[in-house]
C-alpha cells in the first residue's frame, strides 16, 4: 500500500478517520468497505464544491469501488506514519484545521454532549464525548499524533478569547471560547470552557465543557425532585437569611438547581447577585463571570468581598474550593443574606466533614444558630428509554450470576416493592436512545439543619448524627434511588454505578471470598 495514492488534506483526513472505511484516491475514485458510509456522500459533496482543489472533474460522478477494510486500514496507517515523519511547518494549514475543529464541536453538539475529551497519545488521538453522563467515541481512534496536537493548538491559540497562555503540549492551560454552531435547537452561539493537562510521551488531554448547553432554565418542579424536596427549598428561599449548600460530583446539576431557585426568586423585591466561574445561565439578574489566571488564587474572592458594598439580599457563589472561599460564604450568611454555593463531596452529611477537616472552617462556626440551614447532595442518573425498556422477565436471562445475586439481595431488602413495575435498559437500545437509556434524572438527599444537628456537628460525631437523622425520617440518596427504580424510571444497575450502598454489602462474605478460586 502507498499512502501517496490517497488524496490528503486536513478536511479529507478528518473524514477518513471519522469512520475509517473510505478514502479518496488520486485518480478520482472513492475506495470504501461500506457503500452505506456517510463519509462517501461527505467526500462527494466536498469534491463537487471544490473541483479545482483536487485536480479532476466531478462529472458525471465519482466512481465508488469496494475495497477490503484491511486495505483501508493500511492506507490510514501509512498516512499516520507519514505525518509523524513530516516537518511540523508543513502541518500548519489553519483553514483546514479550523474546519476540523468546527466539525468536532458540531458533531459533539448534535449528539447532545456535555463534554468533549481530546486525548493525545504518542502515536494516535482519541476524541470522546460525554452524553447523559456516559463516555462514547465521537470518532474512531485516529492514527496520528499531529491530528490532536494541531486541533488542541488551534482551539487555544486561535479560538480562545480568554486563556492562561498560548498552547504548549507540556504546559497546563485553561481558557474559554465562543463559536456559532448548528445545534438541535438551530444555529446559535455555543460557549465552551477548556482545560488542558500534559501527559507522558508528549501527550495530553484537552477537556471542553459546553457551559451554555441548556437554552432555558427549568423550574424547581421540573428538575427531578419530589414534591417534598421542592417544598423544603421554597421554605428556605422564603426565609430571611442563611446558607444553602449543594454538593455533588462534577456535572451533577448543582448549578442548574441554583439557577432554578434564583430564577424563581428574582423580581420579588430583593436584590440578587452572583459570582460565577463562568456564568452558565442568563438569569436576568446581575451576574459576574470571574476568570482566575494562574497565580491569582484569590481573584474569585476579591469579587465576593467587593459585593459587601452592594446592598445584596440574595447571593450565589460558584464552587467553594478552599478555606478562603468557604469563610467568605459563611461571612455572607452571617450578614443577614440568603447564600447559595456548591462544593464537591459525596453526601449531604459529608459537607460538615469537608468544610471542617479539609477547608478548616471551625465547627463552632458551622454550628452557629441559623447560619447553615439547608444542605443538599444530588447526583444525576440515566433514565430508562420508554421505547425499548425491558420488564424483569425480559431482562433477567441476560444477567450475569453476580447481577442475579445482587438483585435478589436488593429485592429481599425492599419487600414492599412490586417487581412488575420495574424496568431495565435494553442493552442494544433503539433509534431513540443510547444502549437503552435516554436523558437523566436527579437523585437527591437533604438535611434541614436544626439545633440537634448542630450539636452533632459541633461534636464532630458524624456516625451518631446519621443514626439520629434516620430516626427523624431522613431520606438518603439511596432511598430516592429505590423510589425511582420502583417507578420504572431508572435501571437498578445504572443507578448502582452512581449511588454507593444501593446494593447491600456483606463485608464478612467479601473477606471470606478473597481467596476463592474462579469456577
C-alpha positions in Angstrom: 0.0 0.0 0.0 1.2 3.5 -0.8 -0.4 6.4 1.1 0.7 8.7 -1.8 -2.1 7.2 -3.8 -4.6 8.7 -1.3 -5.5 12.4 -1.6 -4.7 14.1 1.6 -5.9 17.4 3.1 -6.8 18.1 6.7 -10.5 18.1 5.8 -10.3 14.8 3.9 -8.3 13.2 6.7 -10.9 14.3 9.2 -13.5 12.5 7.1 -11.2 9.4 6.6 -10.6 9.0 10.3 -14.3 9.6 11.4 -15.5 6.2 10.2 -12.2 4.7 8.9 -14.0 3.0 6.0 -13.5 5.3 2.9 -10.6 7.1 1.1 -10.4 9.3 -2.0 -7.7 8.2 -4.4 -5.6 10.4 -6.6 -7.3 9.0 -9.7 -10.6 10.3 -8.5 -12.1 7.0 -7.3 -13.6 6.5 -3.9 -12.5 3.3 -2.2 -14.7 2.0 0.6 -15.5 -1.1 2.5 -19.0 0.2 3.3 -21.1 1.6 0.5 -23.6 3.0 3.1 -20.9 5.0 4.9 -22.0 8.7 5.4 -18.4 9.7 4.5 -19.0 8.6 0.9 -21.6 11.4 0.5 -19.5 13.8 2.5 -16.5 13.4 0.2 -18.6 13.7 -2.9 -20.1 16.9 -1.7 -16.6 18.3 -0.8 -15.2 17.5 -4.2 -18.2 18.9 -6.0 -17.9 22.1 -4.1 -14.1 22.4 -4.7 -13.2 20.6 -8.0 -10.2 22.7 -8.7 -8.6 21.8 -5.4 -8.5 18.1 -6.3 -7.4 18.2 -9.9 -10.2 16.3 -11.6 -13.7 16.9 -12.7 -16.7 15.6 -10.8 -18.7 14.8 -13.9 -20.7 12.7 -14.1 -19.9 11.3 -10.6 -17.0 9.9 -8.5 -16.6 6.2 -9.1 -17.1 4.3 -5.9 -15.2 0.9 -5.6 -15.3 -1.7 -2.9 -12.0 -2.3 -1.1 -11.4 -4.6 1.9 -11.3 -2.9 5.3 -7.8 -4.2 5.8 -6.6 -2.1 2.8 -8.4 1.0 4.1 -6.7 0.4 7.5 -3.3 0.1 5.9 -3.8 3.4 3.9 -4.7 5.2 7.1 -1.8 3.7 9.0 0.6 4.8 6.2 -0.8 8.3 6.4 -0.3 8.4 10.1 3.4 7.3 9.7 4.0 10.0 7.1 2.6 12.7 9.3 4.9 11.7 12.2 7.9 12.0 9.9 6.8 15.2 8.2 8.3 18.6 9.3 5.9 20.5 11.6 5.9 23.5 9.3 4.0 21.6 6.7 1.2 20.8 9.1 0.0 24.3 9.9 -2.8 24.6 7.5 -5.1 26.9 9.5 -8.1 26.9 7.3 -8.4 23.2 7.2 -7.6 22.8 10.9 -10.4 25.3 11.5 -12.8 23.1 9.5 -11.7 20.1 11.6 -12.2 22.0 14.9 -15.7 23.2 13.9 -16.6 19.7 12.7 -15.6 18.1 16.0 -17.5 20.7 18.1 -20.6 20.5 15.8 -20.7 16.7 15.9 -20.5 16.8 19.7 -23.2 19.4 19.9 -25.6 17.4 17.7 -25.1 14.4 19.9 -26.2 16.4 22.9 -22.8 16.1 24.6 -21.9 18.0 27.7 -18.1 17.5 27.4 -15.6 16.7 24.8 -12.3 14.9 25.6 -9.5 15.2 23.1 -6.8 12.7 24.2 -3.3 13.0 22.7 -1.1 9.9 22.7 2.3 9.2 21.3 1.0 7.7 18.1 -2.7 8.4 18.0 -5.5 10.7 19.0 -8.8 9.8 20.6 -11.9 12.1 20.6 -14.7 11.1 23.0 -17.8 12.9 24.3 -20.0 12.6 27.4 -23.7 12.1 26.6 -26.1 11.7 29.5 -23.1 11.0 31.7 -21.8 8.2 29.5 -18.4 8.5 27.6 -18.7 7.4 24.0 -16.5 7.7 20.9 -17.2 10.7 18.7 -15.0 9.0 16.1 -12.7 6.0 15.9 -9.2 6.4 17.2 -7.1 8.4 14.8 -3.6 7.1 14.0 -1.9 10.5 14.1 -0.3 12.4 17.0 -0.4 15.6 14.9 -4.1 15.4 14.4 -4.7 16.0 18.1 -1.8 18.4 18.6 -3.0 20.7 15.8 -6.6 20.5 16.9 -5.8 21.4 20.5 -3.4 24.1 19.5 -5.9 25.7 17.2 -8.6 25.7 19.9 -6.3 27.5 22.3 -4.3 29.8 20.0 -7.0 30.8 17.5 -10.4 30.4 19.1 -9.9 31.0 22.8 -10.9 34.5 23.9 -9.5 34.1 27.4 -6.7 31.7 28.2 -3.7 31.3 30.5 -1.2 31.3 27.7 -0.5 30.1 24.1 -0.8 26.3 23.8 2.3 24.2 24.6 1.9 20.5 24.8 3.9 20.3 28.0 2.1 23.1 29.9 -1.2 23.2 31.9 -3.7 25.6 30.2 -7.2 26.9 30.7 -9.4 29.1 28.5 -12.9 29.9 27.1 -14.2 30.1 23.6 -17.5 31.0 21.8 -18.5 29.7 18.5 -21.7 29.8 16.4 -22.7 26.2 15.6 -25.7 24.2 14.3 -27.4 22.7 17.4 -30.5 20.6 17.8 -32.3 23.9 18.6 -30.9 25.6 15.5 -27.9 27.8 14.9 -26.7 29.6 18.0 -23.6 30.8 19.9 -22.1 28.0 22.0 -19.7 28.7 24.8 -17.0 26.3 26.0 -14.7 26.1 28.9 -11.3 24.5 28.0 -8.8 22.8 30.3 -5.6 21.1 29.2 -3.2 18.9 31.2 0.0 17.3 29.8 0.7 13.6 29.9 3.6 11.2 29.2 5.3 10.9 25.8 4.4 14.5 24.8 0.7 13.5 25.2 -2.1 15.3 27.0 -5.8 15.8 27.4 -8.0 18.7 26.5 -11.4 18.7 28.1 -14.1 21.1 26.7 -17.2 21.7 28.8 -20.3 23.1 27.0 -21.2 25.8 29.5 -24.3 27.2 27.9 -25.8 23.9 26.7 -29.2 24.5 28.3 -31.2 27.1 26.4 -33.8 27.5 29.1 -33.9 27.4 32.9 -36.0 24.6 34.4 -38.3 25.3 37.3 -37.8 23.6 40.6 -40.8 21.4 39.8 -39.0 20.0 36.7 -35.5 19.1 37.9 -36.4 15.6 39.1 -37.1 16.4 42.7 -40.0 15.1 44.7 -42.8 17.5 45.8 -41.4 17.4 49.4 -37.9 18.4 48.2 -39.3 21.4 46.3 -41.3 22.5 49.4 -38.2 22.4 51.6 -36.2 24.5 49.1 -39.0 27.1 48.8 -39.2 27.3 52.6 -35.5 28.2 52.6 -36.0 30.7 49.7 -38.6 32.5 51.7 -36.5 32.7 54.8 -34.8 35.9 56.0 -31.2 34.7 55.8 -29.0 31.6 55.9 -26.9 29.3 53.8 -27.9 26.6 51.3 -25.0 24.4 50.2 -25.5 21.9 47.3 -22.9 19.1 47.0 -22.3 16.6 44.3 -19.8 15.4 41.7 -18.9 17.3 38.6 -21.9 17.5 36.2 -24.5 16.6 38.8 -26.8 19.5 38.2 -25.8 21.7 41.1 -25.6 24.9 39.0 -28.9 24.1 37.3 -30.6 23.7 40.7 -29.4 27.1 41.9 -30.4 28.7 38.6 -33.9 27.3 39.0 -34.1 28.7 42.6 -32.7 32.2 41.7 -34.9 32.5 38.6 -37.9 31.9 40.9 -36.7 34.5 43.5 -35.9 37.4 41.1 -38.2 40.4 40.9 -39.7 39.7 44.3 -38.4 42.8 46.0 -34.9 41.5 46.8 -31.5 42.3 45.2 -29.7 39.3 43.7 -26.0 39.0 42.7 -24.0 36.0 41.5 -20.2 35.5 41.2 -19.5 32.5 38.9 -16.7 30.8 37.1 -18.1 31.0 34.4 -21.7 32.3 34.1 -23.7 29.4 32.6 -27.3 30.6 32.7 -28.7 34.1 31.8 -30.8 34.6 34.9 -31.8 38.2 34.3 -30.0 39.4 37.4 -26.5 40.9 38.0 -24.1 38.0 37.2 -20.3 38.4 37.4 -18.1 36.0 35.5 -14.7 35.6 37.1 -11.6 34.3 35.4 -8.8 33.3 37.7 -5.4 33.4 36.0 -2.6 31.2 37.1 -1.1 32.6 40.3 -4.2 34.5 41.2 -5.8 32.1 43.7 -7.6 35.0 45.5 -9.1 36.5 42.3 -12.6 35.0 42.9 -12.7 36.1 46.5 -11.8 39.6 45.5 -15.1 39.9 43.7 -17.1 38.3 46.5 -15.6 40.7 49.0 -16.5 43.7 46.8 -20.2 42.7 46.9 -20.2 43.6 50.6 -20.7 47.2 49.4 -23.6 46.5 47.1 -26.6 46.1 49.3 -27.2 42.4 48.3 -30.1 40.4 49.7 -29.5 37.1 47.9 -26.1 36.0 46.7 -24.7 32.9 44.9 -21.1 32.0 44.7 -19.6 29.4 42.4 -17.9 26.3 43.8 -16.3 26.5 47.2 -12.8 25.2 46.7 -10.7 26.4 49.7 -10.7 27.8 53.1 -11.0 31.4 52.0 -13.9 30.7 49.7 -15.7 28.8 52.5 -15.1 31.5 55.0 -16.5 34.1 52.5 -19.7 32.1 52.2 -20.0 31.9 56.0 -19.3 35.6 56.3 -22.1 36.5 53.8 -24.5 34.2 55.7 -23.7 36.0 58.9 -24.5 39.4 57.4 -28.2 38.6 57.0 -28.2 37.4 53.4 -29.5 34.3 51.7 -26.5 32.5 50.4 -26.2 29.7 47.8 -23.0 27.9 46.9 -21.7 24.4 45.8 -18.9 22.1 46.7 -17.7 18.6 45.9 -18.4 15.9 48.4 -20.2 12.6 48.4 -23.2 13.2 50.7 -25.2 15.9 52.5 -23.6 14.9 55.8 -20.2 15.0 54.2 -20.5 18.7 53.8 -19.7 19.1 57.5 -16.6 17.0 57.3 -15.4 18.7 54.1 -15.8 22.2 55.4 -14.3 21.4 58.8 -11.5 18.9 58.1 -10.4 19.9 54.6 -11.2 23.7 54.5 -10.6 24.4 58.2 -13.9 26.1 58.9 -14.3 25.9 62.7 -17.0 23.5 63.9 -18.4 26.3 66.1 -19.0 28.4 63.1 -20.7 25.6 61.2 -22.9 25.0 64.2 -23.8 28.7 64.7 -27.6 29.2 65.2 -29.5 29.8 61.9 -26.3 30.1 59.8 -26.3 26.7 57.9 -30.0 25.9 57.1 -30.1 23.5 54.2 -27.6 21.0 52.9 -28.3 19.1 49.7 -26.5 16.3 47.9 -27.5 15.3 44.4 -26.4 13.2 41.5 -27.7 12.5 38.0 -28.5 9.0 36.8 -29.6 7.9 33.3 -33.3 7.1 32.8 -34.6 4.1 31.0 -35.7 4.6 27.4 -39.6 4.3 27.4 -39.5 3.0 23.8 -37.4 -0.2 24.4 -37.4 -0.7 28.2 -37.4 -4.3 29.4 -39.5 -5.9 32.1 -37.9 -8.0 34.8 -38.8 -11.3 33.0 -37.3 -9.9 29.7 -34.1 -8.6 31.3 -33.2 -11.5 33.7 -32.0 -14.1 31.1 -29.1 -11.8 30.0 -27.9 -11.1 33.6 -24.6 -12.4 34.9 -24.6 -14.5 38.1 -23.3 -11.5 40.0 -26.2 -9.3 38.8 -28.7 -12.0 39.6 -27.4 -12.4 43.1 -27.2 -8.7 43.8 -30.7 -8.1 42.5 -32.1 -10.9 44.7 -30.5 -9.4 47.8 -31.7 -5.9 46.9 -35.3 -7.1 46.3 -35.2 -9.0 49.6 -34.2 -5.8 51.4 -37.1 -3.9 49.8 -40.0 -6.3 50.2 -42.7 -3.7 49.7 -41.6 -3.1 46.1 -43.7 -4.5 43.2 -41.3 -6.3 40.7 -43.9 -5.8 37.9 -43.3 -2.0 37.9 -39.5 -2.3 37.5 -37.9 -1.5 34.1 -34.5 -2.2 32.8 -32.5 -0.8 29.9 -32.3 -2.7 26.6 -28.6 -3.5 26.1 -28.9 -2.9 22.3 -31.1 0.2 22.7 -33.2 1.6 19.9 -33.1 4.6 17.4 -34.4 6.8 20.3 -31.7 6.2 22.8 -28.1 5.0 23.5 -27.9 1.5 25.0 -31.4 1.6 26.3 -31.2 4.9 28.2 -32.2 8.5 27.3 -31.9 11.6 29.4 -31.1 11.8 33.1 -33.0 12.4 36.3 -31.9 13.7 39.7 -31.4 11.7 42.9 -31.2 13.9 46.0 -30.9 13.9 49.8 -31.5 16.9 52.1 -30.5 17.8 55.6 -32.7 20.6 57.1 -30.5 21.6 59.9 -31.9 22.1 63.4 -30.2 22.5 66.8 -29.9 18.8 67.3 -27.9 18.5 64.0 -25.8 21.5 65.1 -24.9 19.7 68.3 -23.6 16.7 66.4 -21.6 18.9 64.0 -20.0 20.8 66.9 -19.0 17.4 68.5 -18.0 16.1 65.0 -19.9 12.9 65.8 -21.0 12.1 62.3 -21.9 8.4 62.7 -24.3 9.1 65.6 -25.7 12.0 63.7 -26.6 9.7 60.8 -28.5 7.4 63.2 -30.3 10.4 64.7 -31.3 11.7 61.3 -32.7 8.3 60.2 -34.7 8.2 63.4 -36.3 11.5 62.3 -37.2 10.1 58.9 -34.2 11.3 56.9 -34.4 10.2 53.2 -31.0 9.4 51.8 -30.0 9.4 48.1 -30.2 5.5 48.2 -33.9 5.9 49.3 -34.6 8.3 46.5 -32.9 5.9 44.0 -35.0 3.0 45.3 -38.1 5.1 44.8 -37.3 5.9 41.2 -36.3 2.3 40.5 -39.6 1.2 41.8 -41.4 3.5 39.4 -39.6 2.0 36.5 -37.8 5.3 35.7 -34.2 4.0 36.4 -32.3 0.8 35.8 -31.1 -0.5 39.1 -27.6 -1.4 37.7 -27.2 2.0 36.2 -28.2 3.6 39.5 -25.7 1.4 41.4 -23.0 3.0 39.3 -23.9 6.4 40.7 -25.1 5.7 44.2 -22.9 3.9 46.8 -24.7 1.5 49.0 -27.6 0.7 46.7 -26.7 -3.0 46.9 -26.4 -4.2 50.5 -22.9 -5.4 51.1 -22.0 -8.2 53.5 -18.3 -7.4 54.3 -17.9 -10.8 56.1 -18.7 -12.6 52.8 -16.4 -10.2 50.9 -13.4 -11.1 53.1 -14.2 -14.8 53.1 -14.3 -14.8 49.3 -11.0 -13.0 48.7 -9.0 -16.2 48.1 -11.7 -18.2 46.3 -10.7 -19.8 43.1 -12.7 -18.9 40.0 -15.1 -21.6 38.9 
